[in-house]
Every structure is written in C-alpha cells, then in structure tokens.
Amino acid sequence: MLGQAVGESLQLPYINLSVSSPTKKEVLAIPETLAKEFRFVAFHIEPKKNLVKVATDSPKKKGLTYALQSAFPNMKIILYYALPADIDSAFVFYRRALTTSFAKILENNRRFAPEIITVIIEDAVLYRASYIHFEPQEEETIIRFRVDGVLQEAGRIQKEYYSNVVNRLKVQAHLRIDEHSRAQDGAIRMEVSNGQHVDLRLSLVPTLDGEKIVIRVLSEYVLEFTLAELGLSTAASRAVQSAIEKPFGMVLVVGPTGSGKTTTLYTLLRMLNNPEVNLTTIEDPVEYKIKGINQIQVNNATNLTFAAGLRSIVRQDPDVILVGEIRDEETAEIAVNAALTGHMMLSTFHANDSATAIPRLIEMGVEPFLLASTLEILVAQRLIRKLCEVCRVSNKKSAKELNALLTKGAQVKLPALTVYEGKGCDNCNGSGYKGRIAVYEFIEVSSELEQLILEEPSASQIWNLALKQGATTLFSDGIEKVKQGVTTIEEVLRVAPPK
C-alpha cells in the first residue's frame, strides 16, 4: 500500500484519513494559513489527556515542529503520515461556501420566486460548474456546484419552497409534475442574462426527504477551446491535426466517464467545420449544438441506436462522422468499415489507456486487419485541476522528496524540481486551484504498429512498441505540466499515477 510504504520510509505510522476522517472541528483547530503552509491536519484530539494526533504529508518540512507546537502549545503531539490527496480532502473544511447571487437573494427574501432558478443557473455558469446538485434534507435543501471536479456548497433553500423549484424545473424540462416516486430525465435549453445559451440535462430521483435533482450544465464556452487550451503539447497538436486532415481513417479518444473526451472531439469538429465538408454526428445525448454540423440524437424508443443511425449516416454522403461512443460490436464494426471506405471517423471508447483500446476492440469482434488499416491515432486523457494563477507559489523539492511520493516499485524516477502550489485566495475560493486541463497519452499508428495489430497483441506489447517510437504516458505529460507551473505533483499522482 502506497501510504504504508511511504510512512515506513519516513519512520512514521501511516493513517488513512479517508477511513479515519477528521471532523470539521478537528481540522479547524489549526489556523488555515498554518495548516496549508506546513501541510498538516489534526484528526484526533483528547483535551482530558492533553493529547492530539496530527497527520502530514510533509514531515521533513522545515519549521514543522515549531508550527505544531504553535498550534497545540503544551500538548503531547503524535505525528502520522497521510497521503497528499487525503490531506487536501481534509482541507475542504477551510473552503468557504461559494458566494452566489441566488444565496443573497434568498437571505433578503425567504419566499420563492420563479426567477431564482435562472439566477442559480447563471451563478453556475459564472463559476463554470459542470453540475448543480439539489439535495433535499429534513428541513432545507442544500444546493452544491461541482467546480473543477469538486462539489462546493452554493446556497440553501427552505424545504417549504423546494417543491416549487422541483415543479418549475419539471415544467421547463417537459416532465410529469404529478410523478414523485420514479426517476425522470429531461433537458432544458436556456438563455442567460449575457445572451449565452446553456443546455441543461436533468436527472430526478426520489429520496426519503424529497426528489433529488442533479443538473449537468453544458455551457457553450467549451466550444471555444483550442488544442493548446485543452492541454495538448505542440508536438501532440501537430500529430492530431495531421490525423484529422486525412481523407479517411479513425481517431479514437479513450478514458473513463468525465475525462473530457467529448470536449476534445468537439474541438476537433470545430477545426474541421467549413462549408466544403459534410460533418455528421450521432450522440447520446447531443451535448452541444454546433452550427453547420448535422447532429443526430440516439432514440432507443424509435430504434435509432448508434448502429442503426451510423448505417443511415454512411448513406448521407458524409466526409467526417462523429460517433459519440463505441459501445458494442455492431457499432464498432460499422464505424471501422466506414473509416475504411473514405470517411474520417471520430469516436470515444471506454478504456483505461490508449494501448488497451486495441485488444478490447479485437475482443469485441473487430477484425485486426480492419483496425490496422483504419486507426490513425489513439488518444487517452484525464482531467486535472489547474493551479490558481493569482496565489500560485514555487517551492524546490529534492529528488528524494519527490520519489517518496511515488508508489513502491514505480518504474520512473524524478529529478529535483521546482514545483508549485496554490496558497488559496478569493480568486480560487480558498482552494488553490481554478479550472481544469487535460493530460494526454498518444499512440500514433505506424507501419510497425499496423503489423503488430495483425498479430492480435496484448496491451503491453502495443505499449512497449509505442514507447520505442516516442509515445509518452499520462504521468509524463502531467509532470511536464508540473514543471510549467500548471498543476501540482499531488494532483498528477491522484489522477494519472505512473504505470
């Protein structure tokens, strides 16, 4: 276990804070500036015994002993090692609730007004939230925004007015307002005050305290990204640009749910979108409407599946086809054949990394010779949080300090680096992070790799060849972003640890 191994190397007992979670009172016993500077949290305080147990991920940090004595004078302090991600999770108690317009309105006027929903959406767009959660409790409903992958409280609505919010959203999403015991899904397209259009995907489920609503916010600002803004290096951008400009072939983006695959594909679509090209997509759901592109929504009720829709698209004289996701053998087979017969095919696929995608597609029944003939580039990605540029500070770390963070037996070694961290400020709401960026892993399909695919190789065989030809891992791309001051080493290890 990583934490256990690092603790032993530092001669400290290990504490898993995700299991032995500190309370808010325990965390706030240490001043925020002191805790974040020296990276420590209290997780067990016994005033009667004059004892406190403290966890840190930086036990060698100069001045830590003095800081501990300053926080807990005249107390016996037992020091433990904890993982950086667990320390960061505990720091969430320092985070202030988001300052929102709708919360101020509700404070001044406790009664419900229909306009409050629009204000909530506008606040979410302002913070670039990806989701809005309405969580009914016994006496009130908590509203939280997911900002940069982390949920943060944004405001509260009295329980007596929450039914009005639910009914208003149901009406706008064309859902049944008399149905309270079943899950319902819907969609709303809304124009906010700055003239921007926002697409909302609603999911309602019944809970013991009322209907919980989660809204996915699909704001048009994501359509303005360039490849560099997504996080692609200059070399990677050139490789992708070269691949999508070919008259036929397949570009496959892989990764788990919520890793930004669709945003990457939409950026590529926007680059290809011109009057001379016929672009058609089939998606479930259509996440963003783009002028000049023919977008088809999967509808299982009318048997418009990915496979059935793709068959029809091929007869629509397309130049570029986007398939939202390759989910089954039939869709995979049609997609590969379409790429072989003169179409550029863009799609996503669920796989842990780029090398794994090829064996999985072969297992689904796709002929190896078809894959070898059509695949142009495989892209794996994850989203990591970006450091706040206002409160970012640098800090030199030795090779020993950095390598102590790696898992035991990791195949990589890090040199001494100047790394960065966010101290927390009003700009980032005290988190030290603001915005997200992707880390990427690319495999360009060379003639040697085409030959290997014909032999139905394992993922490790594919990756070993790709490494020889210059491929880089998600971790190594993340380390480059650490060197540039874009993110932290802890964030890279959390999202994309070394293979």
N, C-alpha and C positions, 0 to 999 in steps of 0.2 A: 504494500500500500504506500502511495506516494508520501502522505503526511507522516506516517510512521517512520519511513526510511529517512526523510529529511530531519525529523526530530532526533533520531538516533545519531545522525551525523553531527548534529548541533549539541548533543548530550542534554536534550530536554525532553520531558514527556510530551506526547502528542495528544491534542484534544480535538475531536471532530465537532466543530461548532454547529454543523448542520444537524447533529443529533442532540448535543448538549447546548441548545440555543440560549444565548444570553437574553435576559429580559430588557425591555426598553430602559427601566430604572437602572439596571446594572451598567448598561452602555453609557447612559447619560451621566453616570457618576464621574466620568472623566471628561474634562473640557474638550470640546470638539477639536480645537486647534492643536492641543497636545496629543490627542489620540491619533489624529491623522498625520502629524509630523513624525511621530515615533511608531506608528502602526501597531497600537495595542488596544485591547478591549478587556473589560472585566466581565467574567461570566459566572462568578460565584463569590458572594460577599456575605461573611458571617460577622456582624458587628460584635456579638457577645464574645466570640472567640478572638476578636481583633485580627481576623484572617480574610485575605482576599486572593482569589485565583485570577490570574491575568494571562491572556493569550496574545501572542505576537507572531508576525511572520518575518520580523527583522530583529532577532535577538542580539545581533552584533552591532546594531546601530549605535553610533557614538552619542552618549548623553542619555541612553535609555534608562539606566539605573537611577540617575538624578530625576528624570521625568516621572518614573514610577513612585519614587519617594515623595515627589512634589504632589502627585495625585492622591496618594494614600499615606500621609505622614503618620508615623508611629504605629503602622500596621504591619503584620507579617505578610509578605508578598510571595506567592508561589508562582513561578513563571512557567508557561507552557508554550509549545509551538503549535500554530494553526496555519492552515493553507491561506494564501493571499485572497482567494475567492471568498473564503468564509469570513475573513476579516472585513472585506468590502461589503459582504451581505449584512454584517452587524452594523456597519456604518450607516445603513439605511435609516436607522433611528435618528440620526442627526439631520436627515433631509427634511427640509421644510415642505409643507403641502404646497402644491403649485398655486401661484397667485392667478386666479381666474376671474373674469368679469362676471360670470354667472354666479359665483360664490358671493361676490359683493352685492349683487342684485338680491339674492336670497336673504342675505343678512339684513338688508334695508327693508325688504318687503317679503315677509314669510309666505305670502299667498302665491299660488301657482299662476303663472301667465304663459299662454301658449308660445310666446316668443322666446321663452327661456331655452327651449330645445335648440333653436337656431343659434343662440349665444353659446351654448355648450359645444356645438359643432364648430363654431368659429374659434373658440378657445382651443379646441383640439387641433385644428388646422394651424393655429398660431404656434403651438408647441411641436408641430409636426408629429403628432401622436399617430400611431398605427392602429390602435384600438381604443375604444371607450367602453368601460365596464360600468353597468348599473347594478349594484349589489344590494338587494333588499335585506335589511336586518330587522330585528324585532321592533325598534322604534323609529328608525330612519333608514334612508337608502344612501349608501356611500357611492360616490362617482369617482372612478380612477381612470387615468390615462396611461397607456403604455408608451413611454417616451424612450427612444433608444433601447428598446428591448426590456425596459424596467417599468413596472407598474408604480405609479405615484398618485396619491390622493389628490383630487382636484376640487372636491366640494361635497356637500351633503344636502339631501332633500328630505324634509319631514315626511314620514310614512303616509300621512293622510293625503298628501298631494301626489304621491308616486303613481297612483292608479291613473291620474290624468296624463302623466308623462307616457305611461305604457300605452294607453288608448290613442294618444296623439301620434305616437310612432307607428302603431299598428295601422292606423288610417292612412298615414303617408306611405307605408310600405305595402298597402293593399292586403293586409292580413285580417283574419277574423278577430273582431274585438270581443266576441262572446266566448271565445275559446281560451280557457285558462289552465287546462290540465294536460295539454300536449305541446310538444316543441313545435315552433314555427320558424320559417326562414323567409326573409324578404329583402327588398332592395329599395333605396331611395336615391334620387338624383337631386341635389340641392345647389342653389346658387347662394354663396355667402356674400357679405357686405362689400368685399373688394372686387366683386364681379367674377371671382373664381368659381368654377364648378367642382363639386365634390360628390363622388359616388360612395354610397354607404351600403354595406352588407350587414343585415340584421340577423341575429340568432337569438331566439327567445326560448328559455326552458323554465318549467315550473320548479320552484324550490319551496321549502317549508315556510319561508317568510314572504313569498310572492314570486312574481316572474322576473327572473334574472335576464338582463339584456346585455349582449356583447355586440358592439358595432365595429366592423372593420372600416377604417377610413381610407379611401382611395383618392388621394389628392393629386391634382394634375401636375404638381411641381416635380414629380418623379420623371415626367416625360421630358424634362429639360436637361437631364444629366448627359454629360459626355463620358466617353470611356475613361478618361483620366479622373473625372469626378467620382466614377464608380469605384476606382481604386486600381485600375489596370496600369501596369508599367508601360513605358514607351514601346519596349520590345513586344510585350503581350498585345498591346493595341494594334501594332503593325500586323501581327500574326492573325488576329481576329479580322481586321479589315481585309487582309488578303483572302481569308477563307470565305467571307460573305460576298466578296465581289466575283467569285467564280460562278459560272452559269448553272452548275448543279453540284450536289453534294449535301452533306449533313453536318450541322453544328449542334452539338449536344451539350446542354448545361445541366450539371448534376449537383445534388446537395439535398439536405433534409428540408422539410417544410419551414418556411420563414427564413431561408438563407438568401433571399433576394434574387432568385433565378428569373422570375418573371420580369423584374425591373431590368435586368441585364438584357433579356431578349427584346423588351420594348425599346431599349436604347438602340439595339441593332436594327430593329424595324424602322425606327425613326431615321437612321442613317441611310436606309435603303429606299425610303419613301420618296418617290418622284413620279411625275405623270407618265413616264415611259415604262414603268414597272407595275405589274398587276400583283399586289400583295393581298393574300387572304389568310385569315386565322380561324381556327376553331378552338374555343376555350370553354372552361367550366370553372367559374363563370368568366364572362368578358370583364376584365378588371378595369381597363381604361379605354375610353373611346378615342380613336385617332382618326382625324380627317384624312381621307384618301386611301384608307385601308378597309377592305371588306371583312367584317368581323362576324363570326357565326357563334351563337350560344348553344352549347350542348343542352339537349332537352330529352331526357330519358322517357318522359311521358309520351312523346311522339316518335320514339325510337331514333332520335337524332343523336347517336352516340359519336364518340371520337372516330371510330372506324367507319361508320356509315357516312358521317359528314366528310371525312377525308376522301372517301371514294367519289363523292359528288364534287368536291373541290378540284380534284385532278381533272375533271371534265370541264372545268370553268376557265381553262387556258391561263393558269397562274404562272408567274415567274418565281415568286417566293411564297412558301407556305409555312405558317407557324402552327404547330400542334401544341396546345397548352401543356400536355403531359402524355408521355407514352406509358400506358397503364397495363396493357395486355398484349398477348401475342399477335392478335389480329391487327391492332393499331400499329405495332412495331413493324410488322411485315409490309403493310401498305405504305408506311412512311419511308421505309428503306427503298422500296420499289419506286416510289415517287421521286426520291432523290437520285435514283439510278437513271430515270427516264427524262432528265432535263429540267429538274426543279431544284431550287435551293431550299432545303428543309431545315427549319429551326425548331428545336423542341427541348423539353426538360425531361429528366428521368431521376427517380429516387435511387441514389447510390451514395455510399459514404465517401468515395473518392473517384477520381477520373478513371483509374485503371480498373476498378471493379465493374464499371458500366459495361465493358465489352463482354466479359464472361456471363454477366447476367442477361444481356440481350441474346447471347447464343443459347443460354439455358431456356429462354422464352421461346425459342424456335426459329430465330432469325439465322439464315444461312451464313456461315463465316465468310464465304466469297462475296456475298452481297454487302456485308459490313465493311470488308476490306476495300471494296470498290467505291463506297459512298462516304464513309466517315472522313471528314476533313480535320476537325479539331474537337477535342473533349475538354470541357471546362468544369472544374469543381470549384465551389465557393462557399464561404461562410461570412456572416456579418459580425464585425467587431465594433465596439464603441470607440469614437474618436475623442481625444483629449480636448478639453476646453482651451481654446487659444488665448483666453484672457488670463487664466490663472495657472497656466502650464509652467512648470519649473523643471530644470535639468538636475541630474544627480549622477555622479560617476559610480559605477558598480564594477567590482573586480570580477574576474573570470570565476573565481571560487564562489562568490555570492550568487552569480547568475546560474552557474551549473548546479548549485544546491537546490534550485527551484525545479530542475528537470526530474522526470521520473527515473527511478533506478534502472540502469541498463539502457538508457536512451542512446541512440546511435549518433547523436550530434553533440558537439561541444561548443560552447560560446566563448568568445574572447571578452576581454574587458570592454565595456561600452558606456557611453554617456546615454543614460535613459531619461525618461521624462515621466512626470506625474502631475495630476491636477490637484491643486490645494482646495478647490471648492470656492465658488463665488456666486454672486447674484446672477451672472450670465448663465451659469450651468445649474442653478438652483442648489448649489452646495454639493453636487455630485462629483465634480472634477471632469465629467465627460459631457460632450454636447455633439449630437449627431452620430451617424454610423457610416462605416465604409466597408467594402468587401476585401477579403483576402482571397487570392486565386491560385489555382493549380492548373497548369495547361499540359495537354499532351497533343502535339501535332502529329498527325498520322503520316509517317514517312513510308518510303517503299519497303524498308526493312520491317517496319511495324505491320504493313499490309501482309507481308509474307508470314509473320508470326501469327497474325489473326487467323490465317488459313489453317493453322495447326491447333486451333481451339486452346489457346494458352490460359494459364492461371493469371490472376491479377498481379501476383508478384513477378511473374515473367514479363508481363507488359510493363510494369513499373521499372524494373531493372533496365530494360532496353530504353525506356523513356528518359531515365536518369543519365544514361550514357550519351543521349542525344541532347542533353541540356535542359530537361524538364526540372522545374522547381516545385517544392512542396508548399502546401498551405502555410506550414510553420515558417519556412524560409521567407516566404512573401511577407508574413507577419513581422518577422524580425527586421526586414528592410523598412517596414513602416514604423517600427520601434526606433530605429536609427534616425529616421526622418522626423521624429517627434510627433507622429500622427496618433499613436496609441501607446499603451503600456505593455511591458513584458508579461504582466499578470493577465491582462486581457487576452493576449495571444495564446498563452498557455491554457486559459479557460476554454477558449473556442476552438483552437487548432493546435493541440499539442503535437510534438514531433512523433513520427511514425516509429 
